[in-house]
Amino acid sequence: MKQILFILLIAFCAASCNDWLDVRPDTEQKEEDQFSSTNGFYDALVGCYMSMAGTDAYGERLSISNIEALTGVWYMPEESAEVSDSRLGDFELQRHNYTGDNARDAIQAMYSALFNVIAQANMVIKYADEKADVFTDKTALATVKGEAYAIRAYCQFDVLRLFGQMPAGGTQQVQLPYSYITSIYEMPAYYSFTDYTTRLKDDLAQAEELLKDNDPIFEYTFKELNEDAEVPDDHMLFRQSRLNYWAVKALQARVHLYLGETTDAYRLAKEVIDAKGVDGAPVMELSGLEDFSAGYKVLPNECLFYLSKYDIMSETEDFLLGDVENARYGDNCLVLTLDRLNALYEGVNTSSNRYSNWWNRRVASSSAANAYAALKKYYWDEDAQDQTLYFQLVPMLRMSEMYLIAMETSTDLSEVNTLYKTYTVEQNIGSVTNFTSMDEAKAWIAAEYPREFFGEGQSFYAYKRLGATTMNGQEATETAYVLPLPETEYNPNEL
């Protein structure tokens, strides 16, 4: 019954939030009407998540296509004439040709999508202050407002990771907009790296404070909230599809790691790993063995936060190809060469359940069979059960990242090896040898990001954070890591 409710909720909001998904300041009265009831707040918040799941945001560009092209991993012909029009953006981004027309269009699309979500979140925050009296349940108000702060922080962080300067070791200084505004006719203020990150951490602190003890996850388990928990307000179900309290803690760990604040990153990652729920069991654990045995490729049972996207397979299967036997590569496809795939999984590919469950290695070209591998993470059988809970998802924060952060930032090699063993068991890698030094552990972790989060949009940021000089065999200079702000935007960096 709850799953039916979840489907109906998404369908309802797709209709009632239609005007909300692309924020436009039509009239002040329209805004007042939107937030005249708690349902209006809930609709607006769901509208934020739906916009995050849009094709120009995390529904494709910032998870699968453009963001992975930046790492140079997709197979691309030598000449643009051999690439379909829809893939020319990936072609130029992969070459770090940010002045090409198609790359500029792709960059503009990602930038606009992020700030569209941010403007929507800002509207929720604004009216949560101005019209708080529409909520009779103040825990619900705190939860809605906390999620809105977290949504803004999530998107602003990726603005920083895409367009901002290198977090360490760079020479280029970049100012970026941190937006608190709700109108497309206003210009947000631009901030230095230090001031920007201060605002980012402040937003996350606000989200944490608001969600602490108010989020339903303090009264129920994630499993109960996905199934039959009798919560006072059904809008508080399915907390994995929301930026819940533990997702905020995980996002904080990600931010601190990116900024090189390793002590805080370690503390937060361990807090998530060690957290216990109301039933005394871990709030969430790694789930590779369990999920893959059930056919769940996106590892939903270890997602601290995911986006629901019912059409993720239909929107991507024409260029990702899925699990079609003897699928044929075309000029619209995004595939890996088998050599690239095997290099990615070097040393673990024969047993890794990622290698065996995420990749279709039967893609042929016109000249040779078995020439390419296709990502099948977002492909499932049409008759699969509970698709909304286990398949139609885009992972945004997973427990595996918390383990990698804790391993990278720990100062105790014994602890690193203990975490490593737990991590590799869930990957079905089998017998592994302990790391003999921290440097060895960190080298393995750096290689793990692109294979563990392929198609989830995290590899480029890991390369940038680490200042890698190559990405998948391609040279990576500082200019490759700092995307230019769209030409339509005010740019104080060029004054």
HELIX and SHEET records of a PDB file:
HELIX    1   1 LYS A    2  SER A   16  1                                  15    
HELIX    2   2 GLU A   28  GLN A   34  1                                   7    
HELIX    3   3 THR A   38  MET A   52  1                                  15    
HELIX    4   4 ASN A   66  ALA A   69  1                                   4    
HELIX    5   5 SER A   80  GLU A   82  5                                   3    
HELIX    6   6 ASP A   85  ARG A   87  5                                   3    
HELIX    7   7 LEU A   88  GLN A   94  1                                   7    
HELIX    8   8 ASP A  101  GLU A  130  1                                  30    
HELIX    9   9 ALA A  132  VAL A  134  5                                   3    
HELIX   10  10 LYS A  138  PHE A  163  1                                  26    
HELIX   11  11 PHE A  193  LEU A  211  1                                  19    
HELIX   12  12 PRO A  216  PHE A  218  5                                   3    
HELIX   13  13 PHE A  222  ASN A  226  1                                   5    
HELIX   14  14 ASP A  234  MET A  236  5                                   3    
HELIX   15  15 ARG A  239  SER A  241  5                                   3    
HELIX   16  16 TYR A  245  TYR A  258  1                                  14    
HELIX   17  17 THR A  262  ASP A  274  1                                  13    
HELIX   18  18 GLY A  288  SER A  293  1                                   6    
HELIX   19  19 PRO A  300  GLU A  302  5                                   3    
HELIX   20  20 ILE A  312  LEU A  320  1                                   9    
HELIX   21  21 LEU A  338  LEU A  344  1                                   7    
HELIX   22  22 ASN A  353  TRP A  358  1                                   6    
HELIX   23  23 GLN A  387  TYR A  390  1                                   4    
HELIX   24  24 MET A  399  THR A  409  1                                  11    
HELIX   25  25 LEU A  413  VAL A  425  1                                  13    
HELIX   26  26 MET A  438  GLU A  452  1                                  15    
HELIX   27  27 SER A  459  LEU A  466  1                                   8    
HELIX   28  28 GLU A  478  TYR A  481  1                                   4    
HELIX   29  29 PRO A  492  GLU A  494  5                                   3    
SHEET    1   A 2 LEU A 176  PRO A 177  0                                        
SHEET    2   A 2 TYR A 190  TYR A 191 -1                                        
SHEET    1   B 2 CYS A 303  SER A 308  0                                        
SHEET    2   B 2 LEU A 393  ARG A 398 -1                                        
SHEET    1   C 3 LEU A 336  THR A 337  0                                        
SHEET    2   C 3 TYR A 372  LEU A 375 -1                                        
SHEET    3   C 3 TRP A 359  VAL A 363 -1                                        
SHEET    1   D 2 THR A 470  MET A 471  0                                        
SHEET    2   D 2 GLN A 474  GLU A 475 -1                                        
END                                                                             
